[in-house]
Amino acid sequence: MKFVDEAYIDISAGDGGAGCVSFRHEKYKEFGGPNGGDGGRGGHVFAVADANLNTLVDFRFSRRHDAKRGEHGMGSDMFGAAGDDITLKMPVGTIITDAETGEVLYELLKPGDVITIAKGGDGGFGNLRFKSAINRAPRQKTPGWPGEKKNLKLELKVLADVGLLGMPNAGKSTFITAISNARPRIADYPFTTLHPNLGVVRVGPEQSFVVADLPGLIEGASEGAGLGHLFLRHLSRTRLLLHIVDMAPFDENVDTVAQAKAIVNELKKYDPDLYKKPRWLVLNKLDMVATDQREALVKDFVKRFKFKGPVFEISALTREGCEPLVKEIYKHVKAQQVAEQTPEVIDPRFVDLPDA
């Protein structure tokens, strides 16, 4: 299925039905009172987060969504029926914004979340509502209220704990295959990955995290070059970034340090907050490097790259070094989850006191 992470839709809740003007007509009752009923409420438009969906492709081909209007009121004290509601199923992680103003209206963050994105109009009043001691035969009625109409932009941000960074053909797809249940397409040429792949990594009983494999970045991605810029937004909700580097490129003249620096620069240009996220360096394809050359190659790369964070040496193809890396990732993700749920405790020793 084609991956679509952005779509525009027009929604319209149902209008309320009009009230009715009617009088009772019964034999032997000379003065029948008013019996016009109210109109029915228009249908609402709901959005629900469906865990079984992972793309907005359905909304690319069906842009217009209209709920039914309410029925008009009728005589004999009969109120109009409410219009049928409609429910739009969207992937978890969908952000709904006003297409005209850009204001974020709703976010679907948990499976089963239900929100009302457009309210149906209330039904109008029939003349039965206007009956009083001084107005025995009212002929007033009101029309139904219009339903809400909105032009919306849907944007999907993949919900993953770990995001993979790297140049095309760095081995990200092979890595996610080695550690998770994801089975992305893999080939020996760049730009194999055309859409994000999510994989669940199981560390132990009830111990897991989600990793996202994104299309490779190239220099100029923040300005729109290549495929990676389309998916940089998906990294915004991750707790950890893994920068995967190909240590055995096909072209021996390729400067791997320059490529790695280009990735970091693109990240910084695109979003400074994303650049500040925890980032680990994963040196991949070391099985293709002679054993007696690995240590010198790794030391030279880290020194030239000037990286001060955690560094891991792996081979995604042979799975060498993957298990220790997975365990460290889980520890980090779990600590982040606990920190997000625990209120921050301020050490009084570091609180600035007012001058005496």
C-alpha positions in Angstrom: 0.0 0.0 0.0 1.3 3.5 -0.8 2.3 5.5 2.2 0.7 8.9 2.5 1.4 11.0 5.5 -0.4 14.2 4.5 -3.9 14.8 3.2 -6.5 17.5 2.9 -10.2 16.9 3.5 -13.4 18.9 3.5 -15.9 17.9 6.2 -19.5 19.0 6.8 -21.7 18.1 9.7 -25.4 17.8 9.0 -27.7 20.8 9.3 -30.6 20.6 11.8 -34.1 20.0 10.5 -36.6 22.8 10.5 -39.4 23.0 13.0 -43.0 22.4 11.9 -46.2 24.5 12.2 -49.1 22.2 12.6 -52.5 22.2 14.5 -54.4 19.3 15.8 -57.5 18.4 13.7 -59.8 16.0 15.5 -63.4 15.4 15.2 -65.6 17.1 17.9 -62.6 19.3 18.9 -63.3 22.8 17.6 -60.1 24.3 18.9 -57.2 21.9 18.3 -53.9 23.2 19.8 -50.5 23.4 18.1 -48.7 20.1 17.6 -45.8 20.9 15.3 -42.7 19.0 16.4 -39.0 20.1 16.4 -36.5 19.3 13.7 -33.9 16.6 14.3 -30.2 17.3 15.0 -27.8 17.1 12.2 -25.2 14.3 12.1 -21.8 14.8 13.8 -18.4 14.0 12.2 -16.1 12.0 14.5 -12.5 10.9 14.1 -11.2 7.8 15.8 -7.6 6.5 16.1 -7.4 3.1 14.6 -4.3 1.1 15.5 -4.7 -1.0 12.3 -4.0 1.9 10.0 -0.6 3.3 9.2 -1.2 5.7 6.3 -3.6 8.5 5.2 -3.9 7.1 1.7 -7.7 6.6 2.0 -8.2 10.4 2.4 -6.1 11.1 -0.6 -8.9 9.6 -2.8 -12.0 10.6 -0.8 -11.7 14.3 0.2 -15.3 15.2 0.8 -17.1 13.8 3.9 -20.7 15.0 4.7 -22.9 13.9 7.5 -26.7 13.6 7.0 -29.0 16.5 7.9 -31.7 16.1 10.5 -35.3 15.4 9.5 -37.8 18.2 9.6 -40.4 18.2 12.4 -43.9 16.9 11.7 -47.4 17.3 13.0 -48.9 15.2 15.8 -46.1 16.1 18.1 -43.6 14.2 16.1 -40.0 15.4 16.2 -37.7 14.8 13.3 -35.1 12.1 13.5 -31.4 13.0 14.0 -29.1 12.7 11.0 -26.7 9.8 10.8 -23.2 10.5 12.2 -20.1 9.6 10.3 -16.9 8.3 11.8 -13.5 8.8 10.0 -10.9 6.2 10.9 -7.4 7.7 11.1 -3.9 6.3 12.1 -2.6 6.8 15.6 -0.4 9.9 15.5 -2.6 11.9 13.2 -2.5 15.7 13.7 -5.6 17.6 12.5 -5.1 21.2 11.7 -7.2 24.0 10.2 -6.1 24.1 6.6 -6.8 27.9 6.3 -5.3 29.2 9.6 -2.7 26.4 10.3 -4.1 26.1 13.9 -3.7 22.6 15.4 -7.1 21.5 16.4 -6.8 17.9 17.5 -4.2 15.1 17.9 -4.9 11.3 18.0 -2.2 9.9 20.2 -3.7 6.7 21.6 -5.6 3.8 19.9 -9.3 4.2 20.4 -9.2 8.0 20.9 -12.5 9.5 19.6 -13.0 13.2 19.0 -15.8 15.3 17.5 -14.3 17.3 14.6 -17.6 18.8 13.4 -20.8 19.2 15.3 -24.2 18.8 13.7 -26.6 21.7 13.9 -29.5 21.6 16.4 -33.0 21.2 15.1 -35.3 24.1 14.8 -38.3 24.6 17.1 -41.9 23.7 16.0 -44.9 25.8 17.0 -45.6 23.5 19.9 -42.6 25.2 21.6 -44.2 28.6 21.4 -47.5 27.8 23.0 -48.3 29.9 26.0 -51.3 31.2 28.0 -51.4 34.3 25.9 -50.5 32.6 22.6 -52.8 29.6 22.2 -52.3 29.2 18.4 -48.7 30.1 17.6 -47.6 30.1 14.0 -43.9 30.5 14.7 -41.2 28.1 13.9 -37.5 28.2 13.5 -35.2 26.7 10.9 -32.5 24.2 11.8 -29.1 25.5 12.8 -26.4 24.8 10.2 -23.7 22.1 10.9 -20.0 23.0 11.2 -18.1 23.0 7.9 -14.3 22.8 8.0 -11.3 22.4 5.6 -8.8 20.3 7.4 -5.2 19.2 6.9 -4.3 15.7 8.2 -0.6 15.1 9.0 0.7 11.8 10.2 3.7 11.6 12.5 4.8 8.1 13.1 4.8 7.2 16.8 8.2 5.4 17.5 10.6 5.4 20.4 13.7 5.2 18.2 14.4 6.7 14.8 17.1 5.7 12.4 19.2 8.3 10.7 21.7 7.7 7.9 22.7 8.0 4.3 20.9 5.8 1.7 22.3 2.3 1.8 23.8 2.7 5.3 22.1 -0.5 6.4 19.1 0.9 8.2 16.6 -1.6 6.7 18.9 -4.5 7.4 19.3 -3.3 11.0 15.6 -3.0 11.6 15.1 -6.5 10.1 17.8 -7.9 12.4 16.3 -6.6 15.6 12.5 -6.4 15.0 9.6 -8.0 13.3 9.6 -5.5 10.4 10.5 -6.8 6.9 11.3 -3.8 4.7 12.5 -4.1 1.1 16.3 -4.4 1.0 18.5 -4.1 -2.0 22.2 -3.1 -2.8 21.4 0.3 -4.2 20.4 3.6 -2.6 16.8 4.8 -2.0 15.4 1.3 -1.4 13.2 2.6 1.4 10.4 4.7 0.0 8.2 5.0 3.1 8.7 4.6 6.9 8.8 1.1 8.3 7.9 0.5 11.9 9.2 -2.5 13.8 8.5 -3.7 17.4 11.7 -4.8 19.1 11.0 -7.4 21.9 13.7 -7.4 24.6 11.9 -9.7 27.0 8.5 -10.5 28.5 6.5 -7.2 28.4 9.7 -5.4 27.4 9.7 -3.8 23.9 10.1 -0.6 22.0 9.2 0.7 18.5 11.8 1.6 16.0 11.2 3.5 12.7 13.3 3.1 9.6 13.1 6.3 7.5 14.3 7.0 3.9 17.9 8.0 3.8 19.0 11.6 4.0 21.3 13.3 1.6 22.9 16.7 1.6 20.3 19.4 1.0 17.4 17.3 2.4 16.2 20.1 4.7 15.6 22.2 1.5 13.7 19.3 -0.2 16.4 17.3 -1.9 16.0 13.5 -2.0 13.3 11.5 -0.2 14.4 11.9 3.5 13.0 15.5 3.9 9.5 14.2 3.5 9.8 12.1 6.6 12.0 14.2 8.9 8.8 15.2 10.7 8.4 11.6 11.9 11.5 11.9 14.1 9.9 14.6 16.2 8.2 12.2 18.6 11.1 9.8 19.0 13.0 9.5 22.3 16.3 8.5 20.7 18.0 8.8 17.3 20.5 6.2 16.0 22.9 7.6 13.5 23.9 4.6 11.4 27.1 4.9 9.3 28.3 2.6 6.5 31.9 1.8 7.4 32.5 -0.1 4.2 31.1 1.9 1.3 31.2 0.6 -2.2 33.2 3.6 -3.3 36.5 3.6 -1.5 36.9 7.3 -2.2 33.8 8.2 -0.2 34.5 10.2 2.9 32.3 8.6 5.6 33.0 11.4 8.1 31.9 14.1 5.6 28.7 12.2 4.9 28.0 11.8 8.6 28.6 15.5 9.2 26.2 16.3 6.4 23.5 14.3 8.0 23.9 16.2 11.3 23.9 19.5 9.5 20.6 18.7 7.7 19.1 17.7 11.0 20.1 21.0 12.6 18.8 23.0 9.7 15.5 21.3 9.7 14.7 21.5 13.4 17.0 22.6 16.2 14.9 20.7 18.8 15.3 17.6 16.8 19.1 18.2 16.6 19.1 18.3 20.5 17.5 14.9 20.9 19.7 12.1 22.3 21.7 10.7 19.4 23.9 7.6 19.4 26.5 6.6 16.8 26.1 3.1 15.3 29.0 2.0 13.0 27.6 -0.6 10.7 29.0 -3.2 8.2 32.2 -3.9 10.2 32.0 -7.5 9.1 33.3 -6.2 5.8 36.4 -4.7 7.4 39.4 -6.8 8.1 39.6 -7.7 11.8 43.1 -6.2 12.3 41.9 -2.9 10.7 38.6 -2.4 12.7 40.0 -0.8 15.8 42.1 1.8 13.9 39.2 2.5 11.5 36.8 3.1 14.3 39.2 5.3 16.3 40.0 7.4 13.3 36.3 7.9 12.4 35.3 8.9 16.0 38.2 11.3 16.3 37.5 13.1 13.0 33.8 13.1 13.5 34.3 14.6 17.0 31.5 12.6 18.5 31.2 12.5 22.3 28.2 10.3 22.8 27.8 6.5 22.9 29.4 4.6 20.0 28.4 1.1 19.0 30.1 -1.2 16.6 27.8 -3.7 14.8 27.1 -5.7 11.7 23.4 -5.7 10.9 23.9 -8.5 8.4 25.6 -10.9 10.8 23.8 -9.4 13.9 27.2 -9.0 15.6 26.9 -6.4 18.3 23.1 -5.9 17.9 22.0 -7.6 21.1 24.0 -5.4 23.4 22.8 -2.3 21.5 19.2 -3.4 21.8 19.5 -3.8 25.6 21.1 -0.3 25.9 18.3 1.2 23.8 15.6 -0.4 25.9 17.2 0.9 29.1 17.3 4.5 27.7 13.8 4.4 26.4 12.4 3.0 29.7 14.3 5.7 31.6 12.8 8.3 29.3 9.3 6.9 29.8 9.7 7.0 33.6 11.0 10.5 33.5 8.0 11.7 31.4 5.6 10.2 33.9 7.5 11.4 37.1 7.2 15.1 38.2 10.5 16.9 38.1 12.1 17.1 41.5 14.1 20.3 42.0 17.2 20.1 44.2 17.0 23.1 46.6 20.8 23.4 46.4 20.5 24.6 42.8 17.7 27.1 43.3 18.6 30.7 42.8 17.9 32.6 46.0 17.0 36.3 46.0 19.7 38.7 47.1 19.6 39.7 50.7 
